[in-house]
């Protein structure tokens, strides 16, 4: 294995958490911690589409080509791995996407396809592709409508909106090109970071999503499910 894979994805994410705790004021960290607890308390993890469920069909715009991509067309070519991520502003998401970038040849050797889906605008997805040299499609899911069908969509609550503003993360702009002043509720929607594998019979064979954005499934585990 290449050297970069000796460190598990979760180890890399835990390092981000450690660095954040060293740099961010305790009162801001407390808001972030509370938001994770509050989200978990909604029972959202119980609504995540499980293994064995039929996968929802979707059609979303690909950032690189500007064309619509249909899940049914992708599944005609092979099993599909879907990674839902929050946005390019999230260092955990970027670390996860870069790990998938490095493992992409292994995924293709297994005959599978990979797409990453976020509520970001196509423009923001394009920035993400260019900045991180991603070889797979990034699809825009405005208002997290597709994420909602997978059971992983939620609206950022008011206290946490203020937290994002305090750390200069403009979710409405990233998701819909809006400012805080004219933001819609849809522009404040995010997915739980999650990974699903769908087989060619359109059945979910791997399903993991966590209310705690600092926890992600290991890509090696996902690959093993293929």
Long-range contacts (C-beta under 8 A, 24 or more apart in sequence): 2-102, 4-102, 5-102, 5-103, 5-220, 8-218, 8-220, 9-95, 9-96, 9-99, 9-216, 9-218, 9-219, 10-215, 10-216, 10-218, 12-95, 12-99, 13-92, 13-95, 13-96, 13-214, 13-215, 13-216, 14-214, 16-91, 16-92, 16-95, 16-214, 17-214, 24-167, 28-163, 28-166, 28-167, 31-159, 31-160, 31-162, 31-163, 32-160, 32-163, 34-159, 35-157, 35-159, 35-160, 35-163, 36-211, 36-212, 36-213, 36-214, 38-157, 39-154, 39-192, 39-211, 40-211, 40-212, 42-154, 42-211, 44-151, 44-152, 44-154, 44-192, 44-211, 45-192, 45-209, 45-210, 45-211, 47-151, 47-152, 48-150, 48-151, 48-152, 48-192, 48-194, 48-207, 48-208, 48-209, 49-149, 49-150, 49-151, 49-196, 49-204, 49-207, 50-204, 50-207, 51-204, 51-205, 51-206, 51-207, 52-203, 52-204, 53-203, 53-204, 53-207, 54-202, 54-203, 54-204, 55-150, 55-196, 55-198, 55-202, 55-203, 55-204, 56-146, 56-149, 56-150, 57-202, 58-141, 58-146, 58-149, 60-117, 60-139, 60-140, 60-141, 60-146, 61-122, 61-139, 61-140, 62-137, 62-138, 62-139, 63-122, 63-123, 63-125, 63-126, 63-128, 63-129, 63-137, 63-138, 63-139, 63-140, 64-126, 64-129, 64-137, 64-138, 66-122, 69-115, 69-137, 69-139, 71-198, 74-113, 74-115, 75-198, 75-200, 75-202, 76-200, 77-113, 78-111, 78-112, 78-113, 78-200, 79-110, 79-111, 79-112, 79-113, 79-197, 79-198, 79-199, 79-200, 79-205, 79-226, 80-112, 80-113, 80-114, 80-115, 80-197, 80-198, 81-107, 81-112, 81-113, 81-114, 81-115, 81-195, 81-196, 81-197, 81-222, 81-226, 82-114, 82-115, 82-116, 82-117, 82-195, 82-196, 82-197, 82-198, 83-114, 83-115, 83-116, 83-117, 83-194, 83-195, 84-116, 84-117, 84-118, 84-147, 84-150, 84-152, 84-191, 84-192, 84-193, 84-194, 84-195, 84-196, 84-209, 85-116, 85-117, 85-118, 85-191, 85-193, 86-118, 86-119, 86-190, 86-191, 86-193, 86-213, 87-118, 87-119, 87-120, 87-124, 87-171, 87-174, 87-175, 87-190, 88-120, 88-124, 88-125, 88-127, 88-128, 88-131, 88-174, 89-169, 89-171, 89-174, 90-193, 90-213, 92-193, 92-213, 92-214, 92-216, 93-118, 93-193, 94-128, 94-132, 96-193, 96-216, 96-219, 97-128, 97-132, 97-134, 98-132, 99-219, 100-136, 100-219, 101-132, 101-133, 101-134, 101-135, 101-136, 103-219, 103-220, 103-223, 104-135, 104-136, 106-223, 107-223, 107-226, 110-223, 110-226, 111-226, 112-197, 112-226, 115-139, 117-141, 117-146, 117-147, 117-191, 118-191, 119-143, 119-144, 119-147, 119-175, 119-189, 119-190, 119-191, 120-174, 120-175, 121-174, 121-175, 121-176, 121-177, 123-177, 124-174, 141-191, 142-175, 142-176, 142-186, 143-175, 143-186, 143-187, 143-189, 144-186, 144-189, 144-190, 144-191, 147-189, 147-191, 147-192, 150-191, 150-194, 150-196, 150-209, 151-209, 152-191, 152-192, 152-194, 152-209, 153-189, 153-190, 153-191, 153-192, 154-189, 154-190, 154-191, 154-192, 155-185, 155-188, 155-189, 156-188, 156-189, 156-190, 161-188, 195-219, 195-222, 197-222, 197-225, 197-226
